[in-house]
């Protein structure tokens, strides 16, 4: 072990010297910076991935090279646990320590991690690695590969994958019952579940409102490439893909984040009235829908709308099969208040609010038989307990259940197979959304009419130090700087149906502001006024 760590340090010093004095912190999104600052980070994270696999008794872990919805010049890296989930908190801390220490301290840091985790170094390690389509990703992936190989780990390089696809193959490798750990295994599992699910719907003679076609904005990223590959597997749904990377720039004026934040369509399409459009983000783990109505108005259907649609589908089928399963929708403070009201008061489904970040939503969703979480930005999935799956399967095969109950149970099982439970997945979520819309025989206007969003606005304000701001109550209240929350409250009270909060970014020195009000003009004004407050308090 000592010799391996010394060799790792030697290669790191020769080829991947620490290039920045900036303190880098591993967050929900891993590390994200300008690509030029990341070679030493990638190399050291490759080393860490090997130690993580050894700590897990040789189970396979994942390394993903991506900066998701960030601009093309950025990049990043994150680790994937053996079950496909995000890196756990202890190893986030290890990652932060390892990336920030001086070059000559690398062997000692690796040794501390190994000792504190009681690692049996003789256990072989296994790592899967993949990357997105950024120009910098291949070279940075090679840096991570050097880190993995110098510690003599087994490694499989998948090349170009979406982030959810990497999570999927890692989960399948360690839990074979979940699926086949290949890209083809991913396509076959999702397409088979989708086709099986929609084939069960009874044909009806009433007006057909559902249209099996979606125009998909691929954000000029890997999601467009992978959705194209999946076209040959899906036979009952048509995709028209634009912003597919052949001409445009990754995430530039396109993609889910752009559509959500600007509340406007992406470049690259001539938006037609009453046509379904969807946007992925750069690594295809976010999904939002949008359309233009007959009057020319733009409508956004974000993660809240998806969560509500999904909750209504599972609630309907659970009532048919008469199972008393614990179902819950997990939201963050960014969830539109109208969606929360609808889920709680109309669907009669419990809602719980947690701090922003996938790890918080995922861990809370695990507490329920069916835990549904979608951030408003479009990242989300559904988790199912082992007991829930067993109970549904029993009804599907039970001679005591009637034909209607058995059919509903079968639809539930196919929906479960269609979901990528390891992480938010734009392709999987798109297929599930379309399957539900077909089940309900809804157009995108019908879906949008479930409830009307409260007008809202989200902005971000650059600050010298985001750590000046501290929040509590699932980020809905700001406790530092002193007096800041009181100033927010005073502004909110001056707007009808006002609601607002701020939170420091986890990855950059900005403060994010979210505001709701009775009209869009009022929501815009409230957000901008609070943005001015942020600047005022940071200049004190």
C-alpha positions as CSV (number, residue, x, y, z in Angstrom):
1,X,0.0,0.0,0.0
2,X,2.7,2.4,0.9
3,X,4.6,1.8,-2.3
4,X,1.4,2.3,-4.4
5,X,0.7,5.6,-2.6
6,X,4.3,6.8,-3.2
7,X,4.0,5.9,-6.9
8,X,0.7,7.7,-7.0
9,X,2.3,10.8,-5.5
10,X,5.2,10.6,-8.0
11,X,2.9,10.5,-11.0
12,X,0.8,13.2,-9.6
13,X,3.8,15.5,-9.1
14,X,5.1,14.8,-12.6
15,X,1.9,15.0,-14.6
16,X,-0.9,16.4,-12.4
17,X,0.6,19.1,-10.2
18,X,-1.9,21.1,-8.1
19,X,-2.6,24.1,-10.4
20,X,-4.7,26.4,-8.2
21,X,-4.7,27.8,-4.6
22,X,-8.5,28.1,-4.7
23,X,-10.2,25.9,-2.0
24,X,-12.4,23.4,-3.8
25,X,-15.3,21.7,-2.0
26,X,-17.1,18.6,-3.0
27,X,-20.9,19.3,-3.1
28,X,-24.0,17.6,-4.3
29,X,-22.7,18.1,-7.9
30,X,-19.2,16.9,-7.0
31,X,-16.4,19.3,-8.1
32,X,-17.2,21.9,-10.8
33,X,-14.7,24.5,-12.0
34,X,-13.2,25.8,-15.2
35,X,-11.8,22.8,-17.0
36,X,-8.3,24.2,-17.0
37,X,-8.2,24.0,-13.2
38,X,-9.3,20.3,-13.0
39,X,-6.6,17.9,-14.1
40,X,-5.2,17.4,-10.6
41,X,-8.7,17.1,-9.3
42,X,-9.6,14.3,-11.8
43,X,-6.4,12.4,-11.0
44,X,-6.9,12.5,-7.3
45,X,-10.6,11.6,-7.6
46,X,-9.5,8.6,-9.6
47,X,-7.3,7.6,-6.7
48,X,-10.2,8.1,-4.3
49,X,-12.6,6.0,-6.4
50,X,-10.2,3.0,-6.0
51,X,-10.2,3.5,-2.2
52,X,-14.0,3.8,-2.1
53,X,-14.3,0.5,-4.0
54,X,-11.9,-1.2,-1.6
55,X,-13.8,0.2,1.4
56,X,-17.0,-1.4,-0.1
57,X,-15.2,-4.8,-0.3
58,X,-14.5,-4.5,-4.0
59,X,-18.0,-3.5,-5.2
60,X,-18.0,-1.4,-8.3
61,X,-18.2,2.4,-8.0
62,X,-18.7,5.0,-10.7
63,X,-16.8,8.1,-11.8
64,X,-18.6,10.6,-14.0
65,X,-16.9,13.5,-15.8
66,X,-19.5,16.2,-16.4
67,X,-20.5,19.7,-15.3
68,X,-24.2,19.0,-16.1
69,X,-26.0,22.3,-17.0
70,X,-22.9,24.5,-16.6
71,X,-21.3,26.3,-19.6
72,X,-19.1,24.4,-22.1
73,X,-15.9,25.8,-20.6
74,X,-16.6,24.3,-17.2
75,X,-16.3,20.7,-16.2
76,X,-16.6,18.5,-13.2
77,X,-16.4,15.1,-11.6
78,X,-18.5,13.1,-9.1
79,X,-18.4,9.7,-7.6
80,X,-21.3,7.2,-7.8
81,X,-21.9,4.7,-4.9
82,X,-22.3,1.0,-5.5
83,X,-26.1,1.3,-5.5
84,X,-26.1,4.1,-8.0
85,X,-26.6,6.9,-5.4
86,X,-24.6,10.0,-4.8
87,X,-21.4,9.9,-2.8
88,X,-22.0,9.7,0.9
89,X,-21.1,12.6,3.3
90,X,-18.0,11.0,4.8
91,X,-16.4,10.4,1.4
92,X,-17.4,13.9,0.2
93,X,-15.2,15.2,3.1
94,X,-12.4,12.8,2.0
95,X,-12.7,14.1,-1.6
96,X,-12.4,17.7,-0.4
97,X,-9.4,17.0,1.8
98,X,-7.6,15.0,-1.0
99,X,-8.1,17.6,-3.7
100,X,-6.9,20.5,-1.6
101,X,-3.8,19.1,0.0
102,X,-0.3,20.0,-1.3
103,X,1.3,17.6,-3.8
104,X,3.9,16.3,-1.4
105,X,1.2,15.4,1.2
106,X,-0.7,13.1,-1.2
107,X,0.7,9.8,0.2
108,X,-0.1,10.8,3.8
109,X,-3.7,11.8,2.9
110,X,-4.3,8.6,1.0
111,X,-3.0,6.6,4.0
112,X,-5.3,8.6,6.4
113,X,-8.3,7.8,4.3
114,X,-7.4,4.1,4.1
115,X,-6.8,3.8,7.8
116,X,-9.8,5.8,8.9
117,X,-12.1,3.6,6.8
118,X,-10.4,0.4,7.9
119,X,-9.7,-0.6,4.3
120,X,-8.3,-4.0,3.5
121,X,-6.0,-2.9,0.7
122,X,-5.6,-6.4,-0.6
123,X,-9.2,-6.4,-1.8
124,X,-9.3,-5.8,-5.6
125,X,-11.1,-2.5,-6.6
126,X,-13.5,-2.0,-9.5
127,X,-14.4,1.3,-11.1
128,X,-16.7,2.3,-14.0
129,X,-16.0,5.6,-15.7
130,X,-17.9,7.7,-18.3
131,X,-17.9,11.3,-19.6
132,X,-20.1,13.8,-21.3
133,X,-19.5,15.5,-24.7
134,X,-17.5,18.5,-23.5
135,X,-14.4,19.2,-25.5
136,X,-12.4,18.9,-22.2
137,X,-14.0,15.7,-21.0
138,X,-11.8,13.1,-22.8
139,X,-8.5,14.6,-21.5
140,X,-9.9,14.9,-18.0
141,X,-11.3,11.4,-18.1
142,X,-7.8,10.2,-19.0
143,X,-6.5,12.0,-15.9
144,X,-9.0,10.2,-13.7
145,X,-8.1,6.9,-15.5
146,X,-4.4,7.5,-14.6
147,X,-5.4,7.8,-11.0
148,X,-7.4,4.6,-11.1
149,X,-4.8,2.6,-12.9
150,X,-1.8,3.7,-10.8
151,X,-3.5,2.0,-7.8
152,X,-3.9,-1.2,-9.9
153,X,-7.7,-1.2,-10.0
154,X,-9.9,-2.9,-12.5
155,X,-11.6,-0.3,-14.6
156,X,-14.2,-0.2,-17.4
157,X,-14.3,3.0,-19.5
158,X,-17.8,3.4,-21.0
159,X,-16.8,6.5,-23.0
160,X,-19.8,8.8,-23.7
161,X,-22.8,8.2,-21.3
162,X,-25.4,10.3,-19.7
163,X,-24.9,10.7,-16.0
164,X,-28.0,8.5,-15.2
165,X,-26.7,5.8,-17.6
166,X,-23.5,5.5,-15.6
167,X,-25.5,5.3,-12.4
168,X,-27.6,2.6,-13.9
169,X,-24.8,0.4,-15.1
170,X,-23.0,0.7,-11.7
171,X,-26.2,-0.3,-9.9
172,X,-26.7,-3.3,-12.2
173,X,-23.1,-4.4,-11.8
174,X,-23.6,-4.7,-8.1
175,X,-27.2,-5.8,-8.1
176,X,-27.8,-8.0,-11.1
177,X,-31.5,-8.3,-10.5
178,X,-31.9,-4.6,-11.3
179,X,-30.7,-5.1,-14.9
180,X,-27.9,-5.7,-17.3
181,X,-24.8,-3.4,-16.8
182,X,-24.5,-2.3,-20.4
183,X,-25.9,0.6,-22.5
184,X,-28.0,-1.9,-24.4
185,X,-29.3,-3.3,-21.1
186,X,-30.4,0.2,-20.2
187,X,-32.2,0.7,-23.5
188,X,-33.9,-2.7,-23.5
189,X,-35.1,-2.4,-19.9
190,X,-36.7,1.0,-20.3
191,X,-38.1,0.4,-23.8
192,X,-39.6,-3.0,-22.8
193,X,-41.2,-1.5,-19.7
194,X,-42.6,1.4,-21.7
195,X,-44.0,-0.7,-24.5
196,X,-45.5,-3.2,-22.0
197,X,-47.1,-0.4,-19.9
198,X,-48.7,1.5,-22.8
199,X,-49.9,-1.7,-24.5
200,X,-52.1,-2.5,-21.4
201,X,-54.2,0.7,-21.8
202,X,-57.7,-0.1,-23.0
203,X,-58.6,1.5,-26.3
204,X,-61.4,3.9,-26.1
205,X,-63.8,5.4,-28.6
206,X,-63.8,8.9,-27.1
207,X,-61.8,11.7,-28.5
208,X,-58.0,10.9,-28.6
209,X,-56.3,13.9,-27.0
210,X,-52.9,12.3,-26.4
211,X,-50.4,12.8,-29.2
212,X,-47.4,10.3,-29.1
213,X,-44.8,12.8,-30.3
214,X,-42.3,15.0,-28.4
215,X,-39.9,17.6,-29.7
216,X,-36.8,17.3,-27.5
217,X,-34.2,20.0,-26.9
218,X,-31.0,17.9,-26.2
219,X,-29.1,20.9,-24.8
220,X,-26.4,20.1,-27.4
221,X,-25.2,17.5,-25.0
222,X,-24.9,13.8,-24.5
223,X,-28.6,13.3,-23.9
224,X,-29.4,14.1,-27.5
225,X,-26.9,11.5,-28.6
226,X,-28.3,8.8,-26.3
227,X,-31.9,9.6,-27.1
228,X,-31.1,9.2,-30.8
229,X,-29.6,5.7,-30.0
230,X,-32.8,4.8,-28.2
231,X,-35.1,5.6,-31.2
232,X,-34.7,2.1,-32.6
233,X,-35.9,0.6,-29.3
234,X,-39.1,2.6,-28.9
235,X,-42.0,1.8,-31.3
236,X,-45.0,3.7,-30.0
237,X,-43.5,7.2,-29.4
238,X,-41.9,9.6,-31.8
239,X,-39.1,12.0,-31.0
240,X,-38.0,15.0,-33.0
241,X,-34.6,16.0,-31.5
242,X,-33.1,19.5,-31.9
243,X,-30.1,21.1,-30.3
244,X,-28.4,17.8,-30.8
245,X,-24.8,19.0,-30.7
246,X,-24.2,19.1,-34.5
247,X,-24.2,22.9,-34.6
248,X,-24.9,24.6,-31.2
249,X,-22.9,25.0,-28.0
250,X,-23.6,22.9,-25.0
251,X,-26.2,24.5,-22.7
252,X,-25.9,27.9,-24.5
253,X,-29.4,29.4,-24.6
254,X,-30.8,25.9,-24.5
255,X,-31.4,23.0,-22.1
256,X,-33.6,22.5,-19.0
257,X,-31.8,25.1,-16.8
258,X,-32.1,27.8,-19.5
259,X,-35.8,27.1,-20.0
260,X,-36.6,26.9,-16.3
261,X,-34.7,30.0,-15.3
262,X,-35.6,32.3,-18.2
263,X,-39.1,30.8,-18.6
264,X,-38.7,31.0,-22.3
265,X,-38.1,28.5,-25.1
266,X,-34.6,27.5,-26.1
267,X,-32.9,28.6,-29.3
268,X,-33.0,26.1,-32.0
269,X,-36.7,25.6,-32.5
270,X,-39.6,27.4,-34.0
271,X,-42.1,26.7,-31.2
272,X,-45.5,25.8,-32.6
273,X,-48.8,26.1,-30.9
274,X,-50.1,23.1,-28.8
275,X,-47.0,21.0,-29.6
276,X,-45.2,19.1,-26.8
277,X,-41.6,20.2,-26.2
278,X,-39.2,18.9,-23.7
279,X,-35.7,20.0,-22.6
280,X,-32.8,17.9,-21.2
281,X,-29.8,19.4,-19.5
282,X,-26.2,18.8,-20.5
283,X,-25.8,15.4,-18.9
284,X,-29.5,14.4,-19.2
285,X,-30.5,14.1,-15.6
286,X,-33.0,17.0,-15.8
287,X,-36.3,17.3,-17.7
288,X,-38.8,20.0,-18.2
289,X,-41.7,20.4,-20.7
290,X,-43.0,23.5,-22.4
291,X,-45.5,24.6,-25.1
292,X,-47.0,27.7,-26.6
293,X,-50.8,28.1,-26.4
294,X,-53.1,29.3,-29.2
295,X,-52.7,32.9,-28.0
296,X,-48.9,32.7,-28.2
297,X,-48.2,32.5,-24.5
298,X,-45.3,30.4,-23.3
299,X,-46.1,27.7,-20.7
300,X,-43.5,25.8,-18.6
301,X,-44.2,22.4,-17.0
302,X,-41.3,21.9,-14.6
303,X,-40.3,19.3,-12.0
304,X,-43.3,20.3,-9.9
305,X,-45.7,19.5,-12.7
306,X,-44.0,16.2,-13.3
307,X,-44.1,15.3,-9.7
308,X,-47.8,16.1,-9.5
309,X,-48.6,14.0,-12.7
310,X,-46.6,11.1,-11.3
311,X,-48.3,11.3,-7.9
312,X,-51.7,11.3,-9.5
313,X,-50.9,8.2,-11.5
314,X,-49.6,6.2,-8.6
315,X,-52.4,7.3,-6.3
316,X,-55.0,6.3,-8.9
317,X,-53.6,2.8,-9.4
318,X,-53.0,2.2,-5.7
319,X,-56.7,2.9,-5.0
320,X,-57.6,0.3,-7.6
321,X,-55.4,-2.4,-6.1
322,X,-56.5,-1.3,-2.6
323,X,-53.0,-1.2,-1.2
324,X,-52.4,1.0,1.8
325,X,-48.8,1.9,0.9
326,X,-47.1,4.9,2.4
327,X,-46.7,7.4,-0.5
328,X,-45.1,10.8,-0.2
329,X,-43.9,13.7,-2.5
330,X,-40.6,15.2,-1.4
331,X,-40.1,18.8,-2.4
332,X,-37.7,21.7,-1.7
333,X,-38.4,25.3,-1.0
334,X,-38.2,25.9,-4.8
335,X,-41.4,24.0,-5.3
336,X,-44.2,26.2,-6.5
337,X,-46.7,26.8,-3.7
338,X,-49.6,25.9,-6.0
339,X,-48.2,22.4,-6.6
340,X,-47.8,21.8,-2.9
341,X,-51.4,22.9,-2.3
342,X,-52.7,20.6,-5.1
343,X,-50.8,17.5,-4.0
344,X,-51.9,17.9,-0.4
345,X,-55.4,19.1,-0.8
346,X,-56.6,17.6,-4.0
347,X,-54.6,14.4,-4.4
348,X,-54.5,14.0,-0.6
349,X,-50.9,12.9,-0.7
350,X,-48.4,13.9,2.0
351,X,-45.7,16.4,1.1
352,X,-42.5,17.0,3.0
353,X,-39.9,19.8,2.4
354,X,-36.2,19.2,2.6
355,X,-33.1,21.3,1.8
356,X,-32.1,21.7,-1.8
357,X,-29.9,18.9,-3.2
358,X,-30.5,15.5,-4.6
359,X,-29.0,13.7,-1.6
360,X,-31.5,15.3,0.8
361,X,-34.5,14.5,-1.5
362,X,-33.3,10.9,-2.1
363,X,-32.6,10.1,1.5
364,X,-36.1,11.4,2.5
365,X,-37.8,9.5,-0.3
366,X,-36.3,6.2,1.0
367,X,-38.4,6.5,4.1
368,X,-41.6,5.7,2.2
369,X,-43.0,2.8,0.2
370,X,-43.3,5.1,-2.8
371,X,-41.2,8.2,-2.5
372,X,-41.6,10.7,-5.3
373,X,-39.1,13.5,-5.6
374,X,-38.6,16.1,-8.4
375,X,-36.8,19.4,-7.9
376,X,-38.5,22.3,-9.6
377,X,-35.4,22.3,-12.0
378,X,-36.6,19.0,-13.4
379,X,-34.2,16.6,-11.6
380,X,-36.1,13.7,-9.9
381,X,-37.1,10.1,-9.7
382,X,-39.3,7.7,-7.8
383,X,-38.2,5.2,-5.2
384,X,-40.0,2.0,-4.2
385,X,-39.5,-0.1,-1.1
386,X,-38.9,-3.8,-1.3
387,X,-42.2,-4.4,0.6
388,X,-44.1,-2.2,-1.9
389,X,-42.8,-4.2,-4.8
390,X,-43.6,-7.5,-3.1
391,X,-47.2,-6.4,-2.3
392,X,-47.8,-5.2,-5.8
393,X,-46.4,-8.4,-7.3
394,X,-48.7,-10.4,-5.0
395,X,-51.8,-8.7,-6.4
396,X,-50.6,-9.1,-10.0
397,X,-50.5,-12.9,-9.6
398,X,-53.2,-13.4,-6.9
399,X,-56.2,-15.5,-7.8
400,X,-58.2,-13.5,-5.2
401,X,-57.7,-10.2,-7.0
402,X,-60.1,-9.3,-9.8
403,X,-59.0,-8.6,-13.4
404,X,-59.1,-4.8,-12.9
405,X,-56.9,-5.1,-9.9
406,X,-54.4,-7.4,-11.6
407,X,-54.2,-5.1,-14.6
408,X,-53.5,-2.1,-12.3
409,X,-50.9,-4.1,-10.4
410,X,-49.2,-5.0,-13.7
411,X,-49.2,-1.4,-14.8
412,X,-47.6,-0.5,-11.5
413,X,-44.8,-3.1,-11.9
414,X,-44.1,-1.9,-15.5
415,X,-44.0,1.7,-14.2
416,X,-41.5,0.6,-11.6
417,X,-39.3,-1.0,-14.2
418,X,-39.5,2.1,-16.3
419,X,-38.1,4.3,-13.5
420,X,-34.3,4.7,-13.0
421,X,-34.4,4.5,-9.2
422,X,-30.7,5.4,-8.8
423,X,-30.9,9.0,-9.9
424,X,-32.9,11.5,-11.9
425,X,-32.9,10.5,-15.5
426,X,-34.3,12.7,-18.3
427,X,-34.8,9.8,-20.7
428,X,-36.5,7.6,-18.1
429,X,-38.6,10.4,-16.8
430,X,-39.6,11.4,-20.4
431,X,-40.8,7.9,-21.1
432,X,-42.7,7.7,-17.8
433,X,-44.3,11.1,-18.4
434,X,-45.5,10.1,-21.8
435,X,-46.8,6.8,-20.6
436,X,-48.9,8.6,-17.9
437,X,-50.2,11.1,-20.4
438,X,-51.3,8.3,-22.7
439,X,-52.9,6.5,-19.7
440,X,-54.9,9.7,-18.9
441,X,-55.4,10.5,-22.6
442,X,-54.2,14.0,-22.0
443,X,-52.7,16.6,-24.2
444,X,-50.0,18.8,-22.8
445,X,-52.7,21.5,-22.2
446,X,-54.8,19.0,-20.2
447,X,-51.7,18.2,-18.0
448,X,-51.0,21.9,-17.5
449,X,-54.6,22.5,-16.4
450,X,-54.2,20.3,-13.3
451,X,-53.3,23.5,-11.4
452,X,-52.0,26.9,-12.3
453,X,-48.5,27.9,-11.0
454,X,-48.2,30.9,-8.8
455,X,-46.2,33.5,-10.8
456,X,-42.5,33.2,-9.8
457,X,-39.0,34.4,-10.6
458,X,-35.6,32.9,-9.8
459,X,-32.4,35.0,-10.0
460,X,-28.9,34.6,-8.8
461,X,-26.7,37.4,-7.4
462,X,-22.9,37.2,-7.4
463,X,-21.3,37.8,-4.0
464,X,-17.7,38.0,-2.7
465,X,-18.4,35.1,-0.3
466,X,-21.5,32.9,-0.3
467,X,-20.7,31.6,3.2
468,X,-21.9,34.9,4.7
469,X,-25.4,33.5,4.2
470,X,-26.7,30.7,6.4
471,X,-30.2,29.1,6.2
472,X,-32.4,26.9,8.3
473,X,-35.9,25.4,8.0
474,X,-35.1,23.5,4.8
475,X,-33.5,26.7,3.5
476,X,-36.7,28.7,3.8
477,X,-35.3,31.0,6.5
478,X,-32.0,32.9,6.5
479,X,-30.4,33.2,10.0
480,X,-27.2,35.0,8.8
481,X,-26.4,37.8,8.2
482,X,-28.3,39.3,11.1
483,X,-31.4,41.2,10.2
484,X,-31.5,39.9,6.6
485,X,-34.5,37.6,7.1
486,X,-36.5,40.4,8.7
487,X,-35.8,42.6,5.7
488,X,-37.0,39.8,3.4
489,X,-40.2,39.4,5.5
490,X,-40.9,43.1,5.2
491,X,-40.7,42.9,1.4
492,X,-42.8,39.8,1.2
493,X,-45.6,41.3,3.2
494,X,-45.9,44.1,0.7
495,X,-46.9,41.7,-2.1
496,X,-50.1,39.8,-2.4
497,X,-49.6,36.0,-2.0
498,X,-45.9,36.8,-1.6
499,X,-43.3,34.1,-0.7
500,X,-39.6,34.3,-1.1
501,X,-36.3,32.8,0.2
502,X,-32.6,33.0,-0.5
503,X,-29.9,30.3,-0.4
504,X,-26.2,30.3,-1.0
505,X,-25.1,28.2,-4.0
506,X,-23.3,25.0,-3.2
507,X,-20.8,25.3,-6.1
508,X,-20.1,29.0,-6.7
509,X,-20.1,32.4,-5.0
510,X,-23.7,33.4,-5.8
511,X,-26.8,33.7,-3.7
512,X,-30.0,32.3,-5.4
513,X,-33.2,34.2,-4.9
514,X,-36.7,32.7,-5.4
515,X,-39.9,34.7,-5.2
516,X,-43.6,34.1,-5.8
517,X,-46.5,36.6,-5.9
518,X,-50.0,37.1,-7.3
519,X,-48.7,38.4,-10.7
520,X,-45.6,38.0,-12.7
521,X,-44.7,41.6,-12.5
522,X,-45.0,41.5,-8.7
523,X,-42.9,38.2,-8.6
524,X,-40.2,39.9,-10.7
525,X,-40.2,43.0,-8.5
526,X,-40.0,41.0,-5.3
527,X,-37.1,38.9,-6.6
528,X,-35.2,41.9,-7.9
529,X,-35.8,43.8,-4.6
530,X,-34.4,40.9,-2.6
531,X,-31.5,40.7,-5.0
532,X,-30.7,44.3,-4.2
533,X,-30.9,43.4,-0.5
534,X,-28.4,40.6,-1.0
535,X,-25.9,43.1,-2.5
536,X,-26.6,45.6,0.3
537,X,-25.9,43.2,3.1
538,X,-22.8,41.8,1.5
539,X,-21.4,45.3,1.2
540,X,-21.8,46.0,4.9
